[in-house]
């Protein structure tokens, strides 16, 4: 893996999650928060959280 990819992968982990209908907004928001915190802790990455808009919920 090139140095550029290593640096990029360490500073910007990307996770894609597919959610299906059936959960209320608060449950989905908490799910998103927990995934972000787990990824940050596990990958030793900086956590950047923005408030989720209604379009994500």
Secondary structure, DSSP 4 states (H G I P E B T S, - for coil): --HHHHHHHHH---------S-S-HHHHHHHHHHHHHHHHHHHT------PPPGGG-
